[in-house]
Amino acid sequence: MVTVIAKLKVKAGSDAAFREAADKMIAHVKAHEPGALTYVLYRSTADPNEFVFYEVYSDQAALAVHGSSEPMMQFFGAVGGLLDGRPEVTLYEELAGKK
């Protein structure tokens, strides 16, 4: 499994437009990406302009499908002007825990 944490900060006043684009992306993942085991959007409780996608993929191939999808390109096209800086994307491997 591959876990991705993608942190995105939006410009003040851009959260509604960001959420609209994110909701479309989430709907696509739910309907068309079976290799995406978890795909959840969070908002910071300390900073309402900071969002995190928590994503878990069955394998590297499923992550590649997601990353190269047309809806992903559309998402970044829609939110590119809304972001306050570049997204921070980090990949992790699961070691231990409780599910």
C-alpha positions in Angstrom: 0.0 0.0 0.0 1.0 3.6 -0.6 -0.2 6.5 1.5 -0.1 10.1 0.3 -0.5 13.2 2.4 -1.1 16.2 0.2 -1.2 19.5 2.0 -2.7 22.5 0.2 -3.1 26.0 1.4 -5.6 28.3 -0.4 -5.7 32.1 -0.5 -8.1 33.7 1.8 -11.6 33.8 0.4 -10.9 30.9 -2.0 -12.1 28.0 0.2 -15.5 27.6 -1.4 -14.1 27.4 -4.9 -11.4 25.0 -3.7 -14.1 22.8 -2.0 -16.2 22.7 -5.2 -13.2 21.5 -7.2 -12.2 19.0 -4.4 -15.7 17.6 -4.2 -15.6 16.9 -8.0 -12.3 15.1 -7.6 -13.6 13.1 -4.6 -16.7 12.0 -6.6 -14.5 10.9 -9.5 -12.2 8.9 -7.2 -15.2 7.2 -5.5 -16.8 6.2 -8.8 -13.7 5.4 -11.0 -10.7 4.5 -8.9 -11.0 1.2 -7.1 -7.3 1.2 -6.3 -7.9 4.3 -4.1 -8.7 2.6 -0.8 -9.0 5.9 1.1 -9.4 9.4 -0.2 -10.4 11.9 2.4 -10.2 15.7 2.5 -9.6 17.4 5.9 -9.5 21.1 6.9 -7.2 22.4 9.6 -8.9 23.4 12.8 -6.1 26.0 13.3 -6.1 27.5 9.8 -9.3 27.4 7.7 -7.3 27.9 4.5 -5.2 24.8 5.0 -6.5 21.5 3.6 -5.0 18.0 3.6 -5.9 15.0 1.4 -5.3 11.7 3.1 -5.0 9.1 0.4 -4.3 5.3 0.5 -3.7 3.3 -2.7 -3.6 -0.4 -3.1 -0.2 -0.1 -4.9 2.0 2.2 -6.9 0.0 1.5 -10.1 -3.2 2.7 -8.5 -1.4 5.9 -7.4 -0.1 6.3 -11.0 -3.7 6.0 -12.4 -4.9 8.7 -10.0 -2.0 11.0 -10.7 -2.3 10.8 -14.4 -6.1 11.0 -14.7 -7.8 13.7 -16.6 -9.9 14.7 -13.6 -6.6 15.3 -11.6 -5.4 17.6 -14.4 -8.8 19.4 -14.3 -8.6 19.7 -10.5 -5.2 21.4 -10.6 -6.3 23.5 -13.5 -9.2 24.7 -11.4 -7.3 25.3 -8.1 -4.0 26.5 -9.4 -4.9 30.1 -9.0 -6.5 29.5 -5.7 -3.4 28.1 -4.0 -1.2 30.1 -1.7 2.1 28.3 -2.6 2.9 24.9 -3.9 1.1 21.8 -2.6 3.3 19.7 -0.2 2.9 16.0 -1.2 4.6 13.3 0.7 4.4 9.5 0.2 4.5 7.1 3.1 4.6 3.3 3.6 2.5 1.8 6.3 4.4 0.1 9.1 2.0 -0.7 11.9 -1.3 0.5 13.5 -5.0 -0.3 14.0 -7.7 -0.1 11.4 
